[in-house]
Amino acid sequence: MGTSMDRSPRLRIVPPAARVAVGAHLLVVLGLSVAFTAMMLTTADDAGANIGAGIVGLVLIGLGQPWSSLIPFVFTGAPVDYLLLIAPALLNVALHLLGWHLIAAVRRAAARRQR
């Protein structure tokens, strides 16, 4: 067992603001994804255009850039279309989180070299 002098103070690698930013990003994308899916599932097929779901879909496309622009998109109402609309935004959340983990790994390595 070591004493308290053996332990160095824990270095804050990922700032708390970054955790809040990733969490907020995730909540926004998940909330919009759930809202879009609920709007599309509760609308009858013969009801015409669902303007509310279209607006939410446009926001999800924006949150999924640049990946959304790589998908040749013609919305037919098939389940794969919903996935193609939501998946790029979720991918950006994952990349946001991965980016912070990579930054943390680089900072940890730099802190070890300085010791």
CORSUL-V16045 format. One record per backbone hydrogen bond with DSSP energy under -0.5 kcal/mol. NH is the residue of the N-H (numbers start at 1). CO is the residue of the C=O. E is the energy in kcal/mol with one decimal. If there is no record, write none. Layout:
NH & CO & E
NH & CO & E
//
This chain:
6 & 3 & -1.2
7 & 3 & -0.6
13 & 11 & -1.1
15 & 13 & -0.6
18 & 15 & -1.0
19 & 15 & -1.4
20 & 16 & -2.1
21 & 17 & -2.3
22 & 18 & -2.5
23 & 19 & -2.3
24 & 20 & -2.7
25 & 21 & -2.4
26 & 22 & -2.5
27 & 23 & -2.5
28 & 24 & -2.4
29 & 25 & -2.3
30 & 26 & -2.8
31 & 27 & -2.6
32 & 28 & -2.5
33 & 29 & -2.4
34 & 30 & -2.6
35 & 31 & -2.4
36 & 32 & -2.8
37 & 33 & -2.5
38 & 34 & -2.7
39 & 35 & -2.4
40 & 36 & -2.3
41 & 37 & -2.3
42 & 38 & -1.8
43 & 39 & -0.6
47 & 44 & -1.5
48 & 45 & -0.5
51 & 49 & -1.0
54 & 50 & -2.0
55 & 51 & -2.3
56 & 52 & -2.2
57 & 53 & -2.6
58 & 54 & -2.1
59 & 55 & -1.8
60 & 56 & -2.3
61 & 57 & -2.4
62 & 58 & -2.1
63 & 59 & -2.4
64 & 60 & -1.0
65 & 62 & -1.1
67 & 64 & -1.0
68 & 64 & -1.5
70 & 67 & -1.1
71 & 68 & -0.9
72 & 70 & -0.6
73 & 71 & -0.9
74 & 72 & -0.6
76 & 74 & -0.7
81 & 78 & -1.4
82 & 78 & -1.0
83 & 79 & -1.7
84 & 80 & -2.4
85 & 81 & -1.3
86 & 82 & -2.1
87 & 83 & -2.9
89 & 86 & -0.5
90 & 86 & -1.8
91 & 87 & -2.6
92 & 88 & -2.0
93 & 89 & -1.5
94 & 90 & -2.2
95 & 91 & -2.5
96 & 92 & -2.2
97 & 93 & -2.3
98 & 94 & -2.7
99 & 95 & -2.5
100 & 96 & -1.6
101 & 97 & -1.9
102 & 98 & -2.5
103 & 99 & -2.3
104 & 100 & -2.2
105 & 101 & -2.1
106 & 102 & -2.3
107 & 103 & -2.4
108 & 104 & -2.5
109 & 105 & -2.2
110 & 106 & -2.3
111 & 107 & -2.3
112 & 108 & -2.2
113 & 109 & -1.9
114 & 110 & -1.5
115 & 111 & -0.9
115 & 112 & -0.5
//
